[in-house]
Amino acid sequence: MDDATAEARLEGWFRAHADRVLAYLLHRTDRDTAQDVLQEVFVTAFRKADQLPEPPIGWLLGTARRLLANAERGSRRRDRLALRIADTTPREPGSAFGGDGVGDVVAGALAQLSAHDREALTLSAWYELSADEAAQALGCSRSAYTVRLHRARRRLADRLRAAGYRFHDSSTDADPLPEVTS
């Protein structure tokens, strides 16, 4: 099957079944994770378009279930690793950012985020990966990664504001953290 045919089939499947797959996922996880998994379900469907049964709803739901289970296992592993690292890493207050206490505020805000959010942020900010590289590291599409990163930045900014940090432009429409470049 050529890419144009596969793309047309995928578009039809998405229109016909995306709402049902999303509803299935929302009964099992939070909205952000559900949307991320939904994207991955249809990316996988595109890759295997010539192998899917008609109608594909059973296959789509089965794939959603497996991808969600994988995401949850990965999240638990990341959380356990973060706890082990936090327990074994000596920290001096403010040491990450020159002793002014900003590092403690940022570390506290990061600690309040989910493992998914922390990973999206750190791949971009700490490891300086491009969006394409980070998406590859996470095993998702570039667009899925950029959506995850945007949401993670918003949540981090919300946590920082709650901790008393003020951005130069604190309008609700502006993304207070730098954009991803690739």
C-alpha positions as CSV (number, residue, x, y, z in Angstrom):
1,M,0.0,0.0,0.0
2,D,1.4,3.4,-0.9
3,D,1.7,6.3,1.5
4,A,-1.2,8.2,0.0
5,T,-3.6,5.3,0.3
6,A,-2.4,4.5,3.9
7,E,-2.8,8.2,4.8
8,A,-6.4,8.3,3.3
9,R,-7.3,5.1,5.3
10,L,-5.8,6.5,8.4
11,E,-7.7,9.8,8.1
12,G,-11.0,7.8,7.7
13,W,-10.1,5.7,10.7
14,F,-9.3,8.7,12.7
15,R,-12.6,10.4,11.9
16,A,-14.5,7.3,12.6
17,H,-12.8,6.0,15.7
18,A,-10.6,8.6,17.4
19,D,-13.4,9.7,19.8
20,R,-14.1,6.1,20.9
21,V,-10.4,5.4,21.4
22,L,-10.0,8.6,23.4
23,A,-13.0,7.9,25.5
24,Y,-11.6,4.4,26.3
25,L,-8.3,6.0,27.3
26,L,-9.9,8.7,29.4
27,H,-11.6,6.0,31.5
28,R,-8.1,4.7,32.3
29,T,-5.8,7.8,32.6
30,D,-5.5,11.6,32.7
31,R,-6.4,13.7,29.6
32,D,-2.8,14.6,28.6
33,T,-1.6,11.0,28.7
34,A,-4.8,9.8,26.9
35,Q,-4.1,12.3,24.1
36,D,-0.5,11.3,23.9
37,V,-1.4,7.6,23.7
38,L,-4.1,8.4,21.1
39,Q,-1.5,10.0,18.8
40,E,0.7,7.0,19.2
41,V,-2.1,4.6,18.4
42,F,-2.7,6.3,15.1
43,V,1.0,6.6,14.3
44,T,1.2,2.9,14.8
45,A,-1.9,2.4,12.7
46,F,-0.3,4.4,9.9
47,R,2.8,2.2,10.0
48,K,0.7,-1.0,9.9
49,A,-2.1,0.2,7.7
50,D,-1.9,-2.7,5.3
51,Q,-2.2,-5.2,8.2
52,L,-5.2,-3.8,10.0
53,P,-8.6,-5.5,9.9
54,E,-11.7,-3.7,8.8
55,P,-13.2,-2.2,10.9
56,P,-10.1,-1.5,12.9
57,I,-11.7,-0.4,16.2
58,G,-10.8,-3.6,18.1
59,W,-7.2,-3.4,16.9
60,L,-7.1,0.4,17.8
61,L,-8.4,-0.3,21.3
62,G,-6.0,-3.2,21.9
63,T,-3.1,-1.1,20.7
64,A,-4.3,1.8,23.0
65,R,-4.4,-0.6,26.0
66,R,-0.9,-1.9,25.3
67,L,0.6,1.6,24.7
68,L,-1.0,2.9,27.8
69,A,0.4,0.0,29.8
70,N,3.8,0.6,28.4
71,A,3.5,4.3,29.3
72,E,2.5,3.6,32.8
73,R,5.3,1.1,33.3
74,G,7.8,3.6,32.0
75,S,6.4,6.3,34.3
76,R,6.7,4.0,37.3
77,R,10.3,3.2,36.4
78,R,11.2,6.9,36.0
79,D,9.5,7.8,39.3
80,R,11.4,5.0,41.1
81,L,14.7,6.1,39.5
82,A,14.0,9.8,40.4
83,L,13.4,8.8,44.0
84,R,16.6,6.7,44.1
85,I,18.6,9.6,42.7
86,A,17.0,12.1,45.0
87,D,17.8,9.8,48.0
88,T,21.5,9.4,47.0
89,T,22.3,12.8,45.7
90,P,23.7,15.3,48.3
91,R,22.3,18.8,47.6
92,E,23.3,22.1,49.0
93,P,20.7,24.8,48.9
94,G,20.9,26.9,45.8
95,S,24.0,25.1,44.5
96,A,22.6,24.5,41.0
97,F,22.1,28.2,40.3
98,G,24.9,30.0,42.2
99,G,23.5,30.0,45.7
100,D,20.7,32.5,45.2
101,G,17.8,30.1,46.0
102,V,16.4,30.1,42.5
103,G,17.7,26.5,42.0
104,D,15.7,25.4,45.0
105,V,12.5,27.0,43.6
106,V,13.0,25.4,40.2
107,A,13.9,22.0,41.8
108,G,10.8,22.2,43.9
109,A,8.6,23.1,41.0
110,L,10.1,20.3,38.9
111,A,9.6,17.8,41.7
112,Q,5.8,18.6,41.7
113,L,5.5,17.7,38.0
114,S,4.8,14.2,36.7
115,A,7.6,12.1,35.4
116,H,6.4,12.6,31.9
117,D,6.6,16.4,32.2
118,R,10.0,16.3,33.9
119,E,11.4,14.1,31.1
120,A,10.0,16.3,28.3
121,L,11.5,19.4,30.0
122,T,14.9,17.9,30.8
123,L,15.4,16.4,27.3
124,S,15.1,19.9,25.9
125,A,16.6,22.0,28.6
126,W,19.3,19.9,30.3
127,Y,20.3,17.5,27.5
128,E,19.8,20.2,24.7
129,L,18.1,17.7,22.4
130,S,16.2,19.0,19.4
131,A,12.5,18.2,19.1
132,D,13.2,15.4,16.7
133,E,15.9,13.9,18.9
134,A,13.8,14.1,22.0
135,A,10.8,12.6,20.2
136,Q,13.0,9.7,19.1
137,A,14.3,9.3,22.6
138,L,10.7,9.1,23.9
139,G,9.6,6.9,21.1
140,C,6.9,9.3,19.8
141,S,6.4,11.6,16.9
142,R,7.8,15.1,16.8
143,S,4.4,16.6,17.1
144,A,3.5,14.5,20.1
145,Y,6.7,15.6,21.8
146,T,6.2,19.3,21.1
147,V,2.7,19.0,22.5
148,R,4.0,17.3,25.7
149,L,6.8,19.9,26.0
150,H,4.3,22.8,25.6
151,R,2.0,21.3,28.3
152,A,5.0,20.6,30.6
153,R,6.2,24.1,30.3
154,R,2.8,25.5,31.1
155,R,2.6,23.3,34.2
156,L,6.1,24.2,35.3
157,A,5.3,27.9,34.9
158,D,2.2,27.5,36.9
159,R,4.2,25.8,39.7
160,L,6.8,28.5,39.6
161,R,4.2,31.3,39.8
162,A,2.6,29.4,42.8
163,A,6.1,29.4,44.4
164,G,6.3,33.2,44.0
165,Y,8.4,33.4,40.9
166,R,7.3,36.2,38.5
167,F,8.1,36.2,34.8
168,H,8.8,39.4,32.9
169,D,5.6,38.8,30.8
170,S,3.1,37.0,32.9
171,S,0.2,37.2,30.5
172,T,-1.8,34.0,30.4
173,D,-1.5,33.7,26.6
174,A,2.3,33.9,26.4
175,D,4.5,30.8,26.9
176,P,6.9,32.1,29.6
177,L,9.5,29.5,28.8
178,P,11.7,29.4,25.6
179,E,10.4,27.6,22.5
180,V,11.8,24.4,21.2
181,T,14.1,24.8,18.2
182,S,15.3,22.0,16.0
